[in-house]
Amino acid sequence: MSVQLQKRLFTVKEYHLMTEVGILSEGDRVELIEGEIVKMAAIGTRHASSVKRLIAVFSDLERRRAIIGAQDPIQLTERTEPQPDVVLLEPRADYYATAHPVPSEVLLLVEVSDSTVDYDRDVKISIYARSLIQEVWLVDLVENCLEVYRQPGPNGYSLMLKFWRGQQVAPLAFPDLEVSVDFILG
């Protein structure tokens, strides 16, 4: 006889309460994905370098056009609050001091992946599409390419473009900002 085990899923509110009462610490590298607390992979030097390069590129945007977030939470649903590597957010006077950003405030979301590329592609990008994040970039450090996902819907993104070394790409929200794939990959 097979026994069906049930998981205890958490809400974002419960997840935050775990930090407040000391079950989780601010230094724990975890995120809440569909109710489950998921341990994030260690950040290697190449991964960290790509994040720094993206921040440098996006820093060219005027503050009035976007706020840059790095490895900060985004509340997608009551049970999902990932911490993507880089996001460009709608400007807000309080710089998101009163609440984490929600999907409608995300102009561009970027995940940099090496050891977690399959998980990011198969799980997280699907969640971002269901949350209607308009554009997601996946920096694939294994294949040395940039995957760009656009046109979100409940079944995923209907458009995926791959960019390789020697190519440039511009975010939908900032078509005047051309980004070199070579620069991002290092």
VENLIN-V994686 format. One record per pair of residues at least 12 apart in sequence whose ideal C-beta (glycine too) atoms are under 8 Angstrom apart, sorted by the first residue. I is the first residue (numbers start at 1). GAP is how many residues later the second one is. If there is no record, write none. Layout:
BEGIN
i:I gap:GAP
i:I gap:GAP
END
This chain:
BEGIN
i:7 gap:28
i:7 gap:29
i:9 gap:25
i:9 gap:26
i:9 gap:27
i:9 gap:70
i:10 gap:22
i:10 gap:25
i:10 gap:26
i:10 gap:27
i:10 gap:69
i:11 gap:24
i:11 gap:67
i:11 gap:68
i:12 gap:20
i:12 gap:63
i:12 gap:65
i:12 gap:66
i:12 gap:67
i:12 gap:68
i:12 gap:69
i:13 gap:65
i:15 gap:17
i:15 gap:22
i:15 gap:66
i:24 gap:13
i:29 gap:13
i:31 gap:42
i:31 gap:50
i:31 gap:51
i:31 gap:52
i:32 gap:47
i:32 gap:48
i:32 gap:49
i:32 gap:50
i:33 gap:47
i:33 gap:49
i:33 gap:90
i:33 gap:91
i:33 gap:94
i:34 gap:45
i:34 gap:46
i:34 gap:93
i:35 gap:44
i:35 gap:45
i:40 gap:43
i:41 gap:74
i:41 gap:75
i:44 gap:70
i:44 gap:71
i:46 gap:68
i:46 gap:95
i:46 gap:140
i:47 gap:38
i:47 gap:65
i:47 gap:66
i:47 gap:67
i:47 gap:94
i:49 gap:137
i:50 gap:35
i:50 gap:62
i:50 gap:89
i:50 gap:91
i:50 gap:134
i:50 gap:135
i:50 gap:136
i:51 gap:19
i:51 gap:20
i:51 gap:34
i:51 gap:35
i:51 gap:61
i:53 gap:130
i:53 gap:131
i:53 gap:133
i:54 gap:31
i:54 gap:32
i:54 gap:56
i:54 gap:58
i:54 gap:85
i:54 gap:130
i:55 gap:13
i:55 gap:15
i:55 gap:31
i:57 gap:120
i:57 gap:122
i:57 gap:126
i:57 gap:127
i:58 gap:28
i:58 gap:30
i:58 gap:119
i:60 gap:117
i:61 gap:27
i:61 gap:113
i:61 gap:116
i:63 gap:28
i:64 gap:27
i:65 gap:26
i:65 gap:109
i:66 gap:22
i:66 gap:23
i:66 gap:24
i:66 gap:25
i:66 gap:41
i:66 gap:107
i:66 gap:108
i:67 gap:21
i:67 gap:22
i:67 gap:23
i:67 gap:24
i:67 gap:25
i:67 gap:28
i:67 gap:29
i:68 gap:18
i:68 gap:19
i:68 gap:20
i:68 gap:21
i:69 gap:15
i:69 gap:17
i:69 gap:18
i:69 gap:19
i:69 gap:20
i:69 gap:27
i:69 gap:32
i:70 gap:15
i:70 gap:16
i:71 gap:12
i:71 gap:13
i:71 gap:14
i:71 gap:15
i:72 gap:15
i:72 gap:24
i:72 gap:28
i:72 gap:29
i:73 gap:27
i:74 gap:13
i:74 gap:26
i:74 gap:27
i:74 gap:28
i:74 gap:29
i:74 gap:32
i:74 gap:35
i:75 gap:24
i:75 gap:25
i:75 gap:26
i:75 gap:27
i:76 gap:26
i:76 gap:27
i:76 gap:51
i:76 gap:52
i:76 gap:55
i:77 gap:54
i:80 gap:47
i:80 gap:51
i:81 gap:19
i:82 gap:42
i:82 gap:45
i:84 gap:25
i:84 gap:26
i:84 gap:27
i:84 gap:40
i:85 gap:25
i:85 gap:26
i:85 gap:27
i:85 gap:54
i:86 gap:23
i:86 gap:24
i:86 gap:26
i:87 gap:14
i:87 gap:19
i:87 gap:20
i:87 gap:21
i:87 gap:22
i:87 gap:23
i:88 gap:18
i:88 gap:19
i:88 gap:20
i:88 gap:83
i:88 gap:85
i:88 gap:86
i:89 gap:12
i:89 gap:16
i:89 gap:17
i:89 gap:18
i:90 gap:14
i:90 gap:15
i:90 gap:16
i:90 gap:17
i:92 gap:13
i:103 gap:28
i:103 gap:29
i:103 gap:30
i:104 gap:28
i:106 gap:27
i:106 gap:28
i:107 gap:27
i:107 gap:28
i:107 gap:64
i:107 gap:66
i:107 gap:67
i:108 gap:26
i:108 gap:27
i:108 gap:28
i:108 gap:29
i:108 gap:63
i:108 gap:64
i:108 gap:65
i:108 gap:66
i:109 gap:19
i:109 gap:24
i:109 gap:26
i:109 gap:27
i:109 gap:28
i:110 gap:26
i:110 gap:27
i:110 gap:28
i:110 gap:29
i:111 gap:13
i:111 gap:14
i:111 gap:25
i:111 gap:26
i:111 gap:27
i:111 gap:28
i:112 gap:27
i:112 gap:29
i:113 gap:25
i:113 gap:26
i:113 gap:27
i:113 gap:28
i:113 gap:29
i:114 gap:27
i:114 gap:28
i:117 gap:21
i:117 gap:23
i:117 gap:24
i:117 gap:25
i:117 gap:26
i:120 gap:18
i:121 gap:17
i:121 gap:26
i:125 gap:13
i:125 gap:24
i:125 gap:31
i:125 gap:32
i:126 gap:30
i:128 gap:21
i:128 gap:24
i:129 gap:20
i:129 gap:23
i:129 gap:24
i:129 gap:25
i:129 gap:26
i:129 gap:27
i:129 gap:28
i:130 gap:22
i:130 gap:24
i:131 gap:21
i:132 gap:20
i:132 gap:21
i:133 gap:19
i:134 gap:16
i:134 gap:18
i:134 gap:38
i:134 gap:39
i:135 gap:13
i:135 gap:14
i:135 gap:15
i:135 gap:36
i:135 gap:37
i:135 gap:38
i:136 gap:12
i:136 gap:13
i:136 gap:21
i:137 gap:12
i:137 gap:32
i:137 gap:34
i:139 gap:45
i:139 gap:46
i:141 gap:44
i:144 gap:20
i:144 gap:21
i:144 gap:41
i:145 gap:17
i:145 gap:18
i:145 gap:19
i:145 gap:36
i:146 gap:16
i:146 gap:17
i:146 gap:18
i:146 gap:23
i:146 gap:35
i:146 gap:38
i:146 gap:39
i:147 gap:13
i:147 gap:14
i:147 gap:15
i:147 gap:16
i:148 gap:12
i:148 gap:13
i:148 gap:14
i:148 gap:15
i:148 gap:21
i:150 gap:22
i:163 gap:18
i:164 gap:17
i:165 gap:16
i:165 gap:17
i:165 gap:20
i:166 gap:15
i:166 gap:16
i:167 gap:14
i:168 gap:12
i:168 gap:13
i:169 gap:12
END
